[in-house]
Amino acid sequence: MNDLFKKAIQAGLGLAVVTTERVKEIVEDFVEKGKTYQEKQEKEEKEEETPKGEAAQDKEENEPKQSRFEEIENRVRKLIENAISRFNFIKSDEHERIEKRIEALEEKLNQLVKETIGQKTESSERI
């Protein structure tokens, strides 16, 4: 029973950590794809619209686009972080700390069980 309880807790904690890490990976993947897509679009726009003499003007126009993209990226990151915090996912360092506490509690529980069994054995021998 004790082993089953331990495995259930560890499975739950492991699932939370894996899910959190996977969500972060997906977000990073989306951000990378968005950057790549935006760069591709900007490059195509430059090739279509830009005569050679207007390169300086394009540079000034791209700066607001870049800052807009960074603003959107920051908003997406905040939304993901809020979603993660709402689900109460734990970070991997918290998972490790909890596992160590569980191990320490299991050791104490095993000691108490051994002491209790030893006391019962002693009292039954006296009778």
N, C-alpha and C positions, 0 to 999 in steps of 0.2 A: 504494500500500500504506500509506504514511504517512498519507494523507488518510483512508483507510478505518479505520485504527486510531484516529485522532483522533475520527472520527464515532462509532465504537463506544463509546469512553470517554465522550464527551459525552452520548450517548444513555442510557447506563447511569446517569450522574450525574443527568441530567435526570429520568429515571424515578424515581430515589430521592427527589429533591426534591419532585417532583409528588405522589408517593405519600404522603410525610410530610405535606405540606400538606393533601392531601385527607383523610387520616385525622384530622388536627386539626379540619378543617372539619366532618367527620361527628360527631366527639365534641362539638364546640360546639353543633351542631344538636340532638343528643340531649339535651344539658344544657338547652338552651332549651325543647325540647318537654317535658322532664320538669318544669321549673319551671312552665311554663304549665299542664300537667296538674295538678300539685300545687296550684297556686293555684286552679284551677277546682274541684277536689275540696274544698278547704278552704272556698271560698265557698259551695258547695252544702251542705256540712255545717253551716255557720253558719246558713244560711237555714232549714234544716230543724229544727235543734236549739235555736237561741238565742232565748230570749225577750229582749225589749229590756233588762231589768234586769241581765242576766248578761254584758254586754260585757266588763267588766274581767276576769272569770274566763276567758273565751275567749282573751283576749290572753295570759294566763299559760299556757294550754294550748297555744297555737300556737308559743310559743317553743321548747319541746322538739321539736316537729315540724320547725321550721325548722333547728334545730341538727342534727337527724337527717338532714335532707335535705342540708345542707352536708357532713356527714360522708360520706354516700354519694357526693356529687359529688366530694369529695376522693379517695375510694377509686377511683372510676372514672378520674379524671385520672391517678392513680399507676399504675393498671393499663395505661392507654394509653401513658404515658411508658415504662414497662418494656417493653411490646411493641415500641415504636419503637426503643428502645435495643437490644433483642435482634436486630432485623433490621439493625442497624448503618446505619440511614438517616442521611444527613448533612443538616445544616442549610444553608439557602441561602447564608449567609456562607461556610461551609466550601466549598461548591460553587464560589463565585466565586474563592476563594483557590486552589483546585486548578486551575481553568481558567487562571488567570494563570500558575501554575507550568508547566502543560502548554505554554502559548504560549511561555514563556521556553525550555523544553527544546526545542521545535520549532525555534526560532530558532537555538539552539546546534547542533542536529543539521544544519540546513540549511547553516550555516557550515562545519561539519566536512565535509559532503558536497562543498561547493564547493571547499574546500581540498584534499581528497583528489583530486577530479577535476583540479584545477589541477596538483597534483604529478604525477599520472599523465601529464598532457599534456606537462609539462616533461620528464619522464624519457623519454617516447617520442620527443620532438623531438631529444634528445641522441643517441639511437641511430641 
